[in-house]
Amino acid sequence: MRADFFSQARWLNSRRVVVYPRIFVAVYAVAIVALLAASPHLIDPFGKPIGTDFLSIWAAGKLAVSGEPAAAYDWARHFAVQRDALAWANGQAIPVSAWHYPPMFLIIAAGLAFLPYAAALAVWLSATLLAYLATIRAIIPDRRALIAALAFPAVFVNLGHGQNGFLTAGLLGGGLVLLDRRPGLAGVLLGLLAYKPQFGLLVPLVLLIGGHWRAMILAALTVIVTVLVSWALLGSETWYAFIASLAHTKGFLLEQGAPGWAKLQSTFAAVRLLGGSIASAYAAQALVAALATAAVVWAWRQPVELALKSAALVTATVMVTPFVLDYDLIVLALPIAWISAAALRQGFLPWEKIGLFAAWMLPLLSRLIGQHLGLPTAPIVLALLLALILRRVAASAGATPVSSRHFSDERGLA
């Protein structure tokens, strides 16, 4: 094996980047059709509903539509709706999926609940998938990039869970893409991220550093308006129920690791997977969060294009929160696209291709490796990705002069 097999990754050329994603998409399509065919009454062979976690969203919406929105945070009441939603077999163990989101997301769930479960799932995934793909196309306006984005393994993971990863990527990526050109709309999109607040933790910081005052004001107003609208439509008791549920959610989902340590992708989960205590997991998470935040602050203070700053922000956002699941890794398509776009213009730096490839493969392998080998991979890959982004930021800012001979001539990953 040549010494530059990984550092230059010339084997990851434009032809493979075109062909392999098409194979992935074809495999996804066959797998989805096969799963649907083997799932009478929308219950798969493993006893889980098609769309898995979407049943939680739909059931919460049903409670809201019936005039009991606060009951979405009552696990017993919420489970009762899920139990009655599908034709479960007698004696079948019905999976439990609780509702943990702020009431503003409950408004969307209520809208979906007016449709039958299967139709609501199709509308939800189709609409949010289009938002995700539109964001990627705004970053790299090339059909090949769109196919690569559709083939990203996190797409299949999110589809299988019926989850909100596409929406998160669309709001976060769309807000950052529009930040310079349409700051008002960007602020609205970033403000809507309050439905999943852990993905907006660093947003106010970077808007302040970058002096994006209009976007900051519109983001704050959007959060305020969505809170007030949800308060008016759903009642104060719904917000009280949500706030009261936070401690139980923190203990059950995070500290007890109800989803499974391999499914969780944070440093906190990595420490727990390796047998560490809750205290040591929090300490490690705090250290990583501090370092990632410092990296973002440095990157956003550099005289470089917004795309590179945005890549650092999104990657660090995934690293900062202790509660990030495998389907949330869909947002990594954003930094992969931004760095690929820069590399297609300027050339790939050593180790950049393999780092982007590792990030692209992470959603496919991280949970499997965690479950079967007991090894956490996400924190390592995320740290590598952030380091590669920071190196490109430094090179673009002139802090680390890079000769053109250091770039790879191979063009790929787009």
GIBELGI-V425210 format. One line per field, one symbol per residue. ss: DSSP state (h for helix, s for strand, l for the rest). phi: phi as a letter, one per 30 degrees, with the letter a starting at -180 (. if undefined). burial: + if it has 9 or more other C-alpha atoms within 8 Angstrom, else -. Layout:
# GIBELGI-V425210
ss: ???
phi: ???
burial: ???
This chain:
# GIBELGI-V425210
ss: lllllllllllllhhhhhhhhhhhhhhhhhhhhhhhhllhhhslllllsllllhhhhhhhhhhhhlllhhhhhlhhhhhhhhhhhlllllllllllllllllhhhhhhhhhhllllhhhhhhhhhhhhhhhhhhhhhhhlllhhhhhhhhhlhhhhhhhhhlllhhhhhhhhhhhhhlllllhhhhhhhhhhhhhhhhhlllhhhhhhhhllhhhhhhhhhhhhhhhhhhhhhhlhhhhhhhhhhhhhhhhhhhhllllllllsllhhhhhhhllllhhhhhhhhhhhhhhhhhhhhhhhlllllhhhhhhhhhhhhhhhllllshhhhhhhhhhhhhhhhhhhhhlssllhhhhhhhhhhhhhhhhhhhhhhllllhhhhhhhhhhhhhhhhhhhhllllllhhhssllllll
phi: .ddcecdchdddcdddddddeddedddedddddddddcbdiicddcicddjhddedddddddddddjbddddcceddddddddcdbdddeiddddcbdcbddedddddddddddceeddddddedddddddddddddddbdbdddddddddeeddddddddicceddedddddddddceddbdddedddddddedbddccdcdeddddddiddddddddddddddddddddddcjddddddddddddddedddcddiedjddddccdeddddddjdddddddddddddddddddddedddccdbdeedddddddddedddddcbcddddedddddddddddddddcjddeiddddddddddeddcddddddccicdceeddddddddddddddddddidbebddddddddcaib
burial: ----+-+++--+++--++--++-++--+------++--+--+++--+++++++++++++++++++--++++++-+-+++-+++--+-----------+++++++++++++++++--+--++--++--++-+++++++-++----+++++++++++++++++++++++++++++++++++---++++++++++++++--++-+-+-++++--+-++++++++++--++-+++--++--++-++--++--++++++--+---++++++++++++++-+---+++-+++-+++-++-+++-++-+-+--++++++++++++++++++++++++++++++++++++++--++++++++++++++++++-++++++--++++++-++-+++-++++++++++--+------++-+++++
